[in-house]
Amino acid sequence: MILLSAQNLSKTYLERTVLNDVSFFLNEGDRVGIVGINGTGKSTLLRILAGVEEPDSGTVIRTKGIRISYLPQIPDFAEHGSILEQVMAHLPADLKSAKEFEAKSILQQLGISNVDSDISTLSGGERRRAGIAAAWIQPSDVLLLDEPTNDLDIVTLTILEDYLKSFSGAVIAISHDRYFLDKMASEIWELPGDGSVRRYNGNYSDYAANALPTAPAEPEKKSTEKKEKTFVGKKKLKFSYKEQREYETIESVIADLEKQIQETETKIAAAVSDYVLLQELSDQKDALEEQLAEKMDRWVYLSDLAERIEKGETV
């Protein structure tokens, strides 16, 4: 069953086209992961599908009666009000009483027990978890999640993954977390930055194996010395010295970038009333996420090379 369809969507900011004549269908049960460097239109696409932003041209057709729940990167809460009130703010009035116990239960599972405290007391990570709770309790057929794993610890991430497994509707999630996308996605949509959406079957590992470019071999340095030509058999595949050093340190580099991104998001959540600082922090976060995406792609290449070396492959 088709839940929604996008027909010829286009969107331009200033002179940059982030979506150009994009069309697709979303079926019941689809699990889509969206990837791409920052500024390619990932969040814009989600906002258009959620109906909170309009395309410049094209239409989104939603099957009559379908319900969409949207989690933005920065949850949209009022400045004040109890955590429970804010989580339930967008529920239909006739459901609030029936959903109160469920909302409290979800918040407690996500590590937020002081549900009557003011929303302003939450840290950036806690606001993210409260946003997840708000998305969960909405009766929905489609979940649209923008970086849902940001600021989540392993326990909370496991709860999120288990919930998505049990969810019978369709899910579209933007994420830089390849492990999350491996577990969640059955299809990857890549936004390469030219306005298009490239679709690949399978999870992130399948996408990485089939779509991401492999690192080019390092060019041989020309020697000024004359060498006698020799002919040898196949050589065992191995890391170059530079690759070996990079492989040994890349996971700690990725962890450090993820930590910096989380710290920046916490600062963003605290700077909602300072537009200049908010813009600076947003630019900083974009730059960090772009570095993280590059390192993740490099990690995929080096890990694959390490597996081939371990198997004793030759070249």
TIVOLUM-796325 format. One record per residue (C-alpha): residue number from 1; residue in one letter; x, y, z. Coordinates in nm, 4 decimals, m for minus. Example, Ala and Ser with C-alpha at 12.3 -4.5 7.8 and 13.67 -1.06 7.14 Angstrom:
BEGIN
+-----+-----+----------+----------+----------+
|   n | res |       c1 |       c2 |       c3 |
+-----+-----+----------+----------+----------+
|   1 |   A |   1.2300 |  m0.4500 |   0.7800 |
|   2 |   S |   1.3670 |  m0.1060 |   0.7140 |
+-----+-----+----------+----------+----------+
This chain:
BEGIN
+-----+-----+----------+----------+----------+
|   n | res |       c1 |       c2 |       c3 |
+-----+-----+----------+----------+----------+
|   1 |   M |   0.0000 |   0.0000 |   0.0000 |
|   2 |   I |   0.1377 |   0.3408 |  m0.0990 |
|   3 |   L |   0.1332 |   0.5774 |   0.1999 |
|   4 |   L |   0.2643 |   0.8857 |   0.0243 |
|   5 |   S |   0.4223 |   0.9871 |  m0.3029 |
|   6 |   A |   0.6440 |   1.2756 |  m0.4054 |
|   7 |   Q |   0.6012 |   1.4077 |  m0.7568 |
|   8 |   N |   0.8596 |   1.6342 |  m0.9212 |
|   9 |   L |   0.9746 |   1.8044 |  m0.6005 |
|  10 |   S |   1.2139 |   2.0977 |  m0.6402 |
|  11 |   K |   1.3561 |   2.3315 |  m0.3797 |
|  12 |   T |   1.6149 |   2.6090 |  m0.4068 |
|  13 |   Y |   1.7757 |   2.8204 |  m0.1360 |
|  14 |   L |   1.9214 |   3.1426 |  m0.2741 |
|  15 |   E |   2.0972 |   3.0070 |  m0.5849 |
|  16 |   R |   2.1533 |   2.6521 |  m0.4596 |
|  17 |   T |   1.9164 |   2.3797 |  m0.5745 |
|  18 |   V |   1.8929 |   2.1066 |  m0.3111 |
|  19 |   L |   1.6055 |   1.9139 |  m0.4718 |
|  20 |   N |   1.5559 |   1.8990 |  m0.8469 |
|  21 |   D |   1.2503 |   1.7223 |  m0.9944 |
|  22 |   V |   1.2550 |   1.4416 |  m0.7342 |
|  23 |   S |   0.9854 |   1.1719 |  m0.7435 |
|  24 |   F |   0.9321 |   0.8547 |  m0.5390 |
|  25 |   F |   0.6762 |   0.6404 |  m0.3542 |
|  26 |   L |   0.6760 |   0.5327 |   0.0110 |
|  27 |   N |   0.5058 |   0.2026 |   0.0814 |
|  28 |   E |   0.3762 |   0.0545 |   0.4054 |
|  29 |   G |   0.6595 |  m0.1171 |   0.5912 |
|  30 |   D |   0.9398 |   0.0652 |   0.4043 |
|  31 |   R |   1.2541 |   0.1337 |   0.6075 |
|  32 |   V |   1.4554 |   0.4123 |   0.4458 |
|  33 |   G |   1.7864 |   0.5596 |   0.5608 |
|  34 |   I |   1.8882 |   0.8965 |   0.4125 |
|  35 |   V |   2.2591 |   0.9772 |   0.3790 |
|  36 |   G |   2.4676 |   1.2560 |   0.2297 |
|  37 |   I |   2.6952 |   1.5369 |   0.3382 |
|  38 |   N |   2.5463 |   1.8426 |   0.5045 |
|  39 |   G |   2.3718 |   2.0997 |   0.2894 |
|  40 |   T |   2.2459 |   1.8500 |   0.0307 |
|  41 |   G |   1.8783 |   1.8816 |   0.1310 |
|  42 |   K |   1.8246 |   1.5854 |   0.3640 |
|  43 |   S |   1.6417 |   1.7778 |   0.6367 |
|  44 |   T |   1.4610 |   1.9877 |   0.3753 |
|  45 |   L |   1.3215 |   1.6716 |   0.2149 |
|  46 |   L |   1.1965 |   1.5447 |   0.5509 |
|  47 |   R |   1.0318 |   1.8785 |   0.6337 |
|  48 |   I |   0.8537 |   1.8800 |   0.2980 |
|  49 |   L |   0.7280 |   1.5242 |   0.3503 |
|  50 |   A |   0.6105 |   1.6222 |   0.7004 |
|  51 |   G |   0.4216 |   1.9190 |   0.5588 |
|  52 |   V |   0.6085 |   2.1810 |   0.7643 |
|  53 |   E |   0.7808 |   2.3283 |   0.4575 |
|  54 |   E |   0.6572 |   2.3749 |   0.1024 |
|  55 |   P |   0.8525 |   2.2823 |  m0.2122 |
|  56 |   D |   0.9096 |   2.5456 |  m0.4782 |
|  57 |   S |   0.7364 |   2.3121 |  m0.7218 |
|  58 |   G |   0.5978 |   1.9620 |  m0.7217 |
|  59 |   T |   0.3574 |   1.7952 |  m0.4798 |
|  60 |   V |   0.3465 |   1.5436 |  m0.1965 |
|  61 |   I |   0.0375 |   1.3246 |  m0.2133 |
|  62 |   R |  m0.0558 |   1.1561 |   0.1146 |
|  63 |   T |  m0.3014 |   0.8688 |   0.1139 |
|  64 |   K |  m0.6239 |   0.9815 |   0.2792 |
|  65 |   G |  m0.6203 |   0.9258 |   0.6538 |
|  66 |   I |  m0.2507 |   0.8467 |   0.6989 |
|  67 |   R |  m0.0845 |   0.9928 |   1.0059 |
|  68 |   I |   0.2721 |   1.1281 |   0.9990 |
|  69 |   S |   0.4929 |   1.1790 |   1.3038 |
|  70 |   Y |   0.8001 |   1.3995 |   1.2569 |
|  71 |   L |   1.1079 |   1.4329 |   1.4795 |
|  72 |   P |   1.3246 |   1.7322 |   1.3816 |
|  73 |   Q |   1.6924 |   1.7562 |   1.4767 |
|  74 |   I |   1.6077 |   2.0121 |   1.7443 |
|  75 |   P |   1.2714 |   1.9178 |   1.9026 |
|  76 |   D |   1.0107 |   2.1926 |   1.8770 |
|  77 |   F |   0.9116 |   2.2610 |   2.2367 |
|  78 |   A |   0.7844 |   2.5789 |   2.3981 |
|  79 |   E |   1.0281 |   2.7651 |   2.6238 |
|  80 |   H |   0.8355 |   2.6647 |   2.9370 |
|  81 |   G |   0.5821 |   2.4056 |   3.0487 |
|  82 |   S |   0.6170 |   2.0646 |   3.2078 |
|  83 |   I |   0.8034 |   1.7948 |   3.0198 |
|  84 |   L |   0.4902 |   1.5795 |   3.0093 |
|  85 |   E |   0.2766 |   1.8667 |   2.8758 |
|  86 |   Q |   0.5261 |   1.9442 |   2.6011 |
|  87 |   V |   0.5614 |   1.5801 |   2.4960 |
|  88 |   M |   0.1814 |   1.5542 |   2.4664 |
|  89 |   A |   0.1270 |   1.9031 |   2.3213 |
|  90 |   H |   0.0494 |   1.7892 |   1.9661 |
|  91 |   L |  m0.1818 |   1.5022 |   2.0585 |
|  92 |   P |  m0.5508 |   1.5408 |   1.9704 |
|  93 |   A |  m0.7433 |   1.6614 |   2.2761 |
|  94 |   D |  m0.9511 |   1.3437 |   2.2950 |
|  95 |   L |  m0.6360 |   1.1281 |   2.3215 |
|  96 |   K |  m0.4384 |   1.3194 |   2.5844 |
|  97 |   S |  m0.6001 |   1.1571 |   2.8845 |
|  98 |   A |  m0.5671 |   0.8068 |   2.7409 |
|  99 |   K |  m0.2036 |   0.8622 |   2.6350 |
| 100 |   E |  m0.0745 |   1.0162 |   2.9604 |
| 101 |   F |   0.0323 |   0.6871 |   3.1191 |
| 102 |   E |   0.2007 |   0.5754 |   2.7957 |
| 103 |   A |   0.3863 |   0.9069 |   2.7691 |
| 104 |   K |   0.5142 |   0.8782 |   3.1271 |
| 105 |   S |   0.6227 |   0.5195 |   3.0658 |
| 106 |   I |   0.8122 |   0.6076 |   2.7470 |
| 107 |   L |   0.9846 |   0.9026 |   2.9146 |
| 108 |   Q |   1.0955 |   0.6816 |   3.2039 |
| 109 |   Q |   1.2286 |   0.4204 |   2.9611 |
| 110 |   L |   1.4289 |   0.6987 |   2.7983 |
| 111 |   G |   1.5763 |   0.8051 |   3.1327 |
| 112 |   I |   1.3485 |   1.1009 |   3.2106 |
| 113 |   S |   1.1589 |   1.0408 |   3.5347 |
| 114 |   N |   1.0959 |   1.4011 |   3.6462 |
| 115 |   V |   0.8100 |   1.4462 |   3.3985 |
| 116 |   D |   0.6547 |   1.7386 |   3.5895 |
| 117 |   S |   0.9741 |   1.9470 |   3.5758 |
| 118 |   D |   0.9944 |   2.2428 |   3.3401 |
| 119 |   I |   1.1108 |   2.1600 |   2.9875 |
| 120 |   S |   1.3800 |   2.4291 |   3.0186 |
| 121 |   T |   1.5660 |   2.2172 |   3.2759 |
| 122 |   L |   1.6511 |   1.9477 |   3.0219 |
| 123 |   S |   1.9960 |   1.9158 |   2.8680 |
| 124 |   G |   2.0390 |   1.8871 |   2.4912 |
| 125 |   G |   2.0462 |   1.5081 |   2.5084 |
| 126 |   E |   1.7402 |   1.4947 |   2.7342 |
| 127 |   R |   1.5473 |   1.7258 |   2.4991 |
| 128 |   R |   1.6319 |   1.4869 |   2.2157 |
| 129 |   R |   1.4941 |   1.1935 |   2.4168 |
| 130 |   A |   1.1815 |   1.3924 |   2.5045 |
| 131 |   G |   1.1411 |   1.4636 |   2.1320 |
| 132 |   I |   1.1602 |   1.0913 |   2.0587 |
| 133 |   A |   0.8892 |   1.0302 |   2.3190 |
| 134 |   A |   0.6697 |   1.2974 |   2.1573 |
| 135 |   A |   0.7102 |   1.1285 |   1.8181 |
| 136 |   W |   0.6364 |   0.7824 |   1.9580 |
| 137 |   I |   0.3090 |   0.8637 |   2.1296 |
| 138 |   Q |   0.1628 |   1.0232 |   1.8185 |
| 139 |   P |  m0.0634 |   0.7724 |   1.6419 |
| 140 |   S |   0.1209 |   0.7377 |   1.3117 |
| 141 |   D |   0.1617 |   0.5386 |   0.9937 |
| 142 |   V |   0.4847 |   0.7136 |   0.8900 |
| 143 |   L |   0.7780 |   0.8116 |   1.1118 |
| 144 |   L |   1.0115 |   1.0841 |   0.9829 |
| 145 |   L |   1.3254 |   1.1007 |   1.1990 |
| 146 |   D |   1.6019 |   1.3593 |   1.1555 |
| 147 |   E |   1.9234 |   1.2318 |   1.3206 |
| 148 |   P |   1.7358 |   1.0331 |   1.5886 |
| 149 |   T |   2.0513 |   0.8771 |   1.7396 |
| 150 |   N |   2.2239 |   1.2059 |   1.8283 |
| 151 |   D |   2.3011 |   1.2295 |   2.2025 |
| 152 |   L |   2.1701 |   0.8786 |   2.2733 |
| 153 |   D |   2.3580 |   0.6369 |   2.4963 |
| 154 |   I |   2.3710 |   0.2649 |   2.4135 |
| 155 |   V |   2.0722 |   0.1773 |   2.6340 |
| 156 |   T |   1.8484 |   0.4433 |   2.4793 |
| 157 |   L |   1.9677 |   0.3579 |   2.1294 |
| 158 |   T |   1.8722 |  m0.0064 |   2.1897 |
| 159 |   I |   1.5251 |   0.1026 |   2.3032 |
| 160 |   L |   1.4879 |   0.3088 |   1.9855 |
| 161 |   E |   1.5993 |   0.0203 |   1.7638 |
| 162 |   D |   1.3588 |  m0.2208 |   1.9367 |
| 163 |   Y |   1.0714 |   0.0240 |   1.8962 |
| 164 |   L |   1.1379 |   0.0652 |   1.5243 |
| 165 |   K |   1.1461 |  m0.3139 |   1.4811 |
| 166 |   S |   0.7964 |  m0.3369 |   1.6295 |
| 167 |   F |   0.6588 |  m0.0373 |   1.4367 |
| 168 |   S |   0.4385 |  m0.1603 |   1.1527 |
| 169 |   G |   0.4344 |   0.1596 |   0.9477 |
| 170 |   A |   0.7004 |   0.3168 |   0.7262 |
| 171 |   V |   1.0143 |   0.4862 |   0.8576 |
| 172 |   I |   1.2431 |   0.7428 |   0.6938 |
| 173 |   A |   1.5479 |   0.8350 |   0.9027 |
| 174 |   I |   1.8381 |   1.0691 |   0.8356 |
| 175 |   S |   2.1492 |   0.9455 |   1.0122 |
| 176 |   H |   2.5288 |   0.9497 |   1.0062 |
| 177 |   D |   2.5274 |   0.6388 |   1.2271 |
| 178 |   R |   2.6096 |   0.3495 |   0.9925 |
| 179 |   Y |   2.5461 |   0.0903 |   1.2636 |
| 180 |   F |   2.1958 |   0.2245 |   1.3214 |
| 181 |   L |   2.1299 |   0.2284 |   0.9463 |
| 182 |   D |   2.2552 |  m0.1293 |   0.9156 |
| 183 |   K |   1.9934 |  m0.2420 |   1.1663 |
| 184 |   M |   1.7093 |  m0.0107 |   1.0617 |
| 185 |   A |   1.7212 |   0.0381 |   0.6859 |
| 186 |   S |   1.6238 |  m0.1882 |   0.3989 |
| 187 |   E |   1.6815 |   0.0928 |   0.1492 |
| 188 |   I |   1.9281 |   0.3827 |   0.1377 |
| 189 |   W |   1.8556 |   0.7142 |  m0.0290 |
| 190 |   E |   2.1664 |   0.9183 |  m0.1038 |
| 191 |   L |   2.1475 |   1.2931 |  m0.1652 |
| 192 |   P |   2.4750 |   1.3606 |  m0.3497 |
| 193 |   G |   2.4338 |   1.7384 |  m0.3665 |
| 194 |   D |   2.3221 |   1.7773 |  m0.7278 |
| 195 |   G |   1.9499 |   1.7913 |  m0.6429 |
| 196 |   S |   1.8866 |   1.4238 |  m0.7090 |
| 197 |   V |   1.7965 |   1.1325 |  m0.4804 |
| 198 |   R |   1.9787 |   0.8081 |  m0.5560 |
| 199 |   R |   1.8108 |   0.4945 |  m0.4217 |
| 200 |   Y |   1.9897 |   0.1722 |  m0.3247 |
| 201 |   N |   1.8401 |  m0.1524 |  m0.1982 |
| 202 |   G |   1.9794 |  m0.2902 |   0.1267 |
| 203 |   N |   2.1249 |  m0.1401 |   0.4437 |
| 204 |   Y |   2.4225 |   0.0931 |   0.4842 |
| 205 |   S |   2.6827 |  m0.1827 |   0.4457 |
| 206 |   D |   2.5237 |  m0.2856 |   0.1149 |
| 207 |   Y |   2.5245 |   0.0773 |   0.0045 |
| 208 |   A |   2.8880 |   0.1222 |   0.1087 |
| 209 |   A |   2.9938 |  m0.1899 |  m0.0801 |
| 210 |   N |   2.8126 |  m0.0969 |  m0.4003 |
| 211 |   A |   2.7994 |   0.2812 |  m0.4142 |
| 212 |   L |   3.0865 |   0.4355 |  m0.2217 |
| 213 |   P |   3.4105 |   0.4805 |  m0.4178 |
| 214 |   T |   3.7108 |   0.2841 |  m0.3035 |
| 215 |   A |   4.0189 |   0.4813 |  m0.2128 |
| 216 |   P |   4.2594 |   0.5176 |  m0.5057 |
| 217 |   A |   4.5927 |   0.3448 |  m0.4809 |
| 218 |   E |   4.8805 |   0.5706 |  m0.3881 |
| 219 |   P |   5.0845 |   0.6637 |  m0.6964 |
| 220 |   E |   5.4264 |   0.5086 |  m0.7120 |
| 221 |   K |   5.7109 |   0.7491 |  m0.6612 |
| 222 |   K |   5.9444 |   0.7646 |  m0.9554 |
| 223 |   S |   6.2963 |   0.6707 |  m0.8701 |
| 224 |   T |   6.5947 |   0.8391 |  m1.0305 |
| 225 |   E |   6.7933 |   0.5188 |  m0.9965 |
| 226 |   K |   6.7917 |   0.2621 |  m1.2734 |
| 227 |   K |   6.6570 |  m0.0710 |  m1.1591 |
| 228 |   E |   6.6782 |  m0.4056 |  m1.3244 |
| 229 |   K |   6.3347 |  m0.5286 |  m1.4298 |
| 230 |   T |   6.2230 |  m0.8359 |  m1.2439 |
| 231 |   F |   5.9079 |  m1.0392 |  m1.2727 |
| 232 |   V |   5.7528 |  m1.1803 |  m0.9601 |
| 233 |   G |   5.4386 |  m1.3718 |  m0.8726 |
| 234 |   K |   5.1361 |  m1.2299 |  m0.6913 |
| 235 |   K |   5.2014 |  m1.0430 |  m0.3694 |
| 236 |   K |   4.9953 |  m1.0607 |  m0.0563 |
| 237 |   L |   4.7666 |  m0.7629 |  m0.0068 |
| 238 |   K |   4.8811 |  m0.5371 |   0.2768 |
| 239 |   F |   4.8397 |  m0.1892 |   0.4216 |
| 240 |   S |   5.0763 |   0.0862 |   0.3249 |
| 241 |   Y |   5.2472 |   0.2432 |   0.6267 |
| 242 |   K |   5.0149 |   0.5438 |   0.6019 |
| 243 |   E |   4.7040 |   0.3230 |   0.5806 |
| 244 |   Q |   4.8200 |   0.1138 |   0.8780 |
| 245 |   R |   4.8605 |   0.4229 |   1.0951 |
| 246 |   E |   4.5256 |   0.5603 |   0.9777 |
| 247 |   Y |   4.3478 |   0.2296 |   1.0462 |
| 248 |   E |   4.4884 |   0.2172 |   1.3992 |
| 249 |   T |   4.3601 |   0.5647 |   1.4880 |
| 250 |   I |   4.0474 |   0.6215 |   1.2803 |
| 251 |   E |   3.7974 |   0.4843 |   1.5333 |
| 252 |   S |   3.9228 |   0.7209 |   1.8032 |
| 253 |   V |   3.9088 |   1.0087 |   1.5511 |
| 254 |   I |   3.5455 |   0.9201 |   1.4709 |
| 255 |   A |   3.4586 |   0.8952 |   1.8413 |
| 256 |   D |   3.6144 |   1.2368 |   1.9034 |
| 257 |   L |   3.4189 |   1.3948 |   1.6164 |
| 258 |   E |   3.0939 |   1.2408 |   1.7454 |
| 259 |   K |   3.1694 |   1.3823 |   2.0916 |
| 260 |   Q |   3.2351 |   1.7283 |   1.9451 |
| 261 |   I |   2.9059 |   1.7123 |   1.7525 |
| 262 |   Q |   2.7139 |   1.6179 |   2.0677 |
| 263 |   E |   2.8766 |   1.9018 |   2.2629 |
| 264 |   T |   2.7900 |   2.1460 |   1.9851 |
| 265 |   E |   2.4269 |   2.0262 |   1.9810 |
| 266 |   T |   2.4063 |   2.0849 |   2.3556 |
| 267 |   K |   2.5324 |   2.4404 |   2.3005 |
| 268 |   I |   2.2777 |   2.4882 |   2.0186 |
| 269 |   A |   1.9924 |   2.3824 |   2.2473 |
| 270 |   A |   2.1080 |   2.6381 |   2.5055 |
| 271 |   A |   2.1461 |   2.9209 |   2.2518 |
| 272 |   V |   1.7945 |   2.9324 |   2.1079 |
| 273 |   S |   1.7536 |   3.3029 |   2.1910 |
| 274 |   D |   2.0935 |   3.4146 |   2.0538 |
| 275 |   Y |   2.0596 |   3.4074 |   1.6745 |
| 276 |   V |   2.4209 |   3.5057 |   1.5988 |
| 277 |   L |   2.5662 |   3.2393 |   1.8281 |
| 278 |   L |   2.3112 |   2.9874 |   1.7024 |
| 279 |   Q |   2.4232 |   3.0447 |   1.3433 |
| 280 |   E |   2.7907 |   3.0094 |   1.4398 |
| 281 |   L |   2.7216 |   2.6858 |   1.6239 |
| 282 |   S |   2.5125 |   2.5498 |   1.3369 |
| 283 |   D |   2.7967 |   2.6202 |   1.0918 |
| 284 |   Q |   3.0399 |   2.4522 |   1.3302 |
| 285 |   K |   2.8138 |   2.1477 |   1.3557 |
| 286 |   D |   2.7817 |   2.1274 |   0.9751 |
| 287 |   A |   3.1604 |   2.1306 |   0.9377 |
| 288 |   L |   3.2051 |   1.8607 |   1.2029 |
| 289 |   E |   2.9377 |   1.6394 |   1.0463 |
| 290 |   E |   3.1012 |   1.6746 |   0.7052 |
| 291 |   Q |   3.4337 |   1.5639 |   0.8567 |
| 292 |   L |   3.2565 |   1.2732 |   1.0268 |
| 293 |   A |   3.0959 |   1.1593 |   0.7004 |
| 294 |   E |   3.4352 |   1.1633 |   0.5288 |
| 295 |   K |   3.5959 |   0.9647 |   0.8117 |
| 296 |   M |   3.3090 |   0.7128 |   0.8117 |
| 297 |   D |   3.3555 |   0.6544 |   0.4385 |
| 298 |   R |   3.7278 |   0.6113 |   0.4935 |
| 299 |   W |   3.6632 |   0.3719 |   0.7831 |
| 300 |   V |   3.4456 |   0.1557 |   0.5579 |
| 301 |   Y |   3.7258 |   0.1343 |   0.3006 |
| 302 |   L |   3.9985 |   0.0544 |   0.5563 |
| 303 |   S |   3.7846 |  m0.2052 |   0.7369 |
| 304 |   D |   3.7112 |  m0.3801 |   0.4093 |
| 305 |   L |   4.0820 |  m0.3757 |   0.3234 |
| 306 |   A |   4.1689 |  m0.5184 |   0.6662 |
| 307 |   E |   3.9249 |  m0.8077 |   0.6121 |
| 308 |   R |   4.0778 |  m0.8841 |   0.2725 |
| 309 |   I |   4.4286 |  m0.8768 |   0.4211 |
| 310 |   E |   4.3191 |  m1.1129 |   0.6999 |
| 311 |   K |   4.1831 |  m1.3555 |   0.4399 |
| 312 |   G |   4.5236 |  m1.3558 |   0.2703 |
| 313 |   E |   4.4114 |  m1.2066 |  m0.0604 |
| 314 |   T |   4.6787 |  m1.1354 |  m0.3196 |
| 315 |   V |   4.7285 |  m0.8658 |  m0.5805 |
+-----+-----+----------+----------+----------+
